[in-house]
Amino acid sequence: MKSSIRGVAVFPVLACIFANACGSGEHAQRAVRLSDEQVENLVRRSYQYVAMYNVNNKFAQVQGGWNTLVADTRLKDHTMREIARPNNDTYYISALLDLRNDPVILEIPAFDSKYVSLMITGYDHYVNIPMSTRLGDFRRPERMLIYTARTQRYGGEPVEGVDRLFEASGDFISAVFRVMPHASEPERHARIVQQAQAVKLVTLSTYRGGEAKPADDIAFPPVGATDLDVFQNNLLEVMQFVFDHTTFDPANADDQAVLAAYAPLGVAPGNVYDPEQVAVIDGARFRAAAERVQRRVLESMADERQQQDFAPLMFQPKGRTDLETVLTVSITGPIGLPREEAMYPAVGTSDGQPMNALHDYVIRMTKDELPPAGAFWSLTLYDLEQGFFIPNDRRKYSVGENGGMKLNADGGIEIYVAAVQSAGVPAENWLPIERKDMGLSLIMRVYVPDLDRMLTWTPPTAARIDG
């Protein structure tokens, strides 16, 4: 016997397959034994959901809940700990939407910026860019209505005064605008700040003159301080919640594979999470497996050929990417932009050794070697292990048009990663570090890249300059 949740086939729990017995439900599930291969498969297929559950729900906690919207008025700094490898070159306008009971309408002004995009993603970590200056958007005010297949009392019909409809894949989503602030142009910057603060969020009920339906009538599983904590402490609870609030495509192989992997554990769309009924899993074993997967992915960032292979598949909608790529971006830095909007080349070292804060480095580019950006570019420094900005009194984490940079007389640039600003080094081009044994990571962002030129353009390298 099977049931159907919005077109997704849901089979009864098959714990007895793993237990080699079909006794009472609780005892059969508690007898589940998983091989190392099965544990790793579960980790690999879960990582995108765990990462985005943590990201979206942490943002909701910081932002004051769901159906809220916050617009930046300054660039992010090292207090930003909700997401790995955040950017330090655009302003965020972050809307966190609960679409269970009501569609949400975003009221969007025109923007006086050469780069703006709207990114929508749910717990599945597939990325949609329905609006971008690259596509000719943000030239006039618009309204966009966002809903899901489970939104109550709404089925996708047109709404008077609304310009766009967007069906999201999850009931709890982030809708994030990235806005180039033109920080070096004070008057233009002031206009852009006003425009960012003019973005509004209203539910459809409110738009029609009624009252907003509640967005606080649900209990969320605890988030983890890191993704590894979820794998150890409450993986099945989080995945049950994700399954109940995400659209899974019966024709998508990865969607069906993750459902199939969890069904024997008692986790399936439409189930109610009950710790007495789901399988008992070894949290420490799952954490160790997730650590191994994470370590392999981080080590692979130095493989330039692999990164080139990933580039066309990174941060794409469902059906235009693959599991390995979504796994990689979920670990290295969730919710980024597809390569049409931005590319993220890593900067390695000239000697092939990992970067470490025990040493100083310089990155040099001539005018002809600068990134082929249609909008702008930046270079950002992170600690390797966690992917956070490195704290410093100057709050300097990136070099670029918005984070600050100074070209040399020939139109090129020298960027220094160093514990002390040396004589003759412009403050705009100095990324401070603390002298200690800590891995470092440099990531470039190239917005609206020239994709043809990117095929032959080579990212710079960091040369060690001790002494």
C-alpha positions, 0 to 999 in steps of 0.5 A: 500500500502506498500514499501520495504527497503532492505527486510524490510516492511514499512507501511504508517504512522498510526497516525490516529489509535492513533488519532481516526481520519484520517484527513490530515496527519499533523493534524492526526499526531499532534493528537497522544496521547500516554499512559504511557505504550506506552511511556515506550515501546518506551523508552525501545526499543529505548535506545540501538539506542540512546545510540549507536548513542550518543557513535559512533557519539561523538567518530567521533566528537572527532576523526576527522570524519568518516573513521578515525582510532586512536590508543592509546599509553596510557590508558584512563583517566578521560577526557574520557567522550564519553562513560560510564564505559570505561576500563582502562586496554587495549589500544583502536584502534578505527576505525569509518567507513562510509560504505554508499559509499564504503566498508572499508578495515582494514589492521591488523598486528600480535600482540605480546600480550596475549589479542587482540580482534576486536569488531564491532557494529553499532547503534543497539548495537548488538556486533560482535567479528570476531577476537580474540586471544581467537580464534587464531587470530592476529598471522599473518597480515590480511586484513578485508573488511567491508560493509553493505547491503546498500553499493553502488556498492558492493555486497559481492564478494571476493576481491583479497588480502583480507582475510575476509569479514564482513557484518555489520548491520549499515552504521556507525559503530565502529570497536574497537580493544582492546589490552592488552599493557603489561604495566609492560614489557617495551620492549614488551609494546614498540613492542605492541605500534608499532603494534597498530600504524600499523593498517591501514584503506583504502576504497576499491576504494583507495585499487584498486588505485582510489580515496576515496568517500566522508565521509562528505556529510551527516548531522547528527542529534545533539548528546546529552550531555547524552542519556536523552538529546536525549530523550528530544530534538530530539528523532524522528530525531535521530531514523529516521536517525538510521532507514535509516542506519540500517539493520532490519531483517523481522524475528527478533521480536525486530527489527519489534517491534521497527519499529511498535512502531515508524510507528504511529509517522511518523518515518519509514525506507525510510522516510525523517525526517520532523518536520512538518509531524512527531508526536509532542511528549512531550520531557520532558515526554520521558526524565522522562520515560527514567530517570525511566528506567535508575534508575531501571536498575542501581538499578538492578545492585545490584541483583546478581542473575539477573546479573548472568542471564544476563551474557550469553546474554550480548554483543552478536550478534543479535539473541543471546540476548534479549531486557532486556539485551541490554537495561541494557548494553546500560545504564550501559556501552555500547559496551562491550565484550561477556562473552567468551571474558570478564566478568564484575562482579560488586563488592558490599559491605559486609554490603549490603549498596551502596558505597559512597565517604563519606566512605573508603573501602577495597577489599580483595582477597586471592590467591585462590580467584583471578578471574579465568582469562585466560588472565588478570583481573582488578578492576575499580572505577567509579562514580555511576551516570554517570559511569566516572572515578573519577578525581585524580592527580595520574590518577589512576582508576583501579587495575590490571596488566596494571593499576598497582597492587601489590600482597601480600606475599601470592599471594593475594591482598588488594585494597583500595578505600580511600580519603587518602593513609594510611601507608602500602598501596601500591600506586598500590593498592590505588584508590583515591576518594574525600570525598563527598556525591557521589555514587561509583561503582566498576566493575571487568573485567575478560578477557578470563574467565574460564567459568566453574570456573566462575560458582562457583567463587564469586566476592569479596565485599568492606568492609567499613573501616571508622576510 
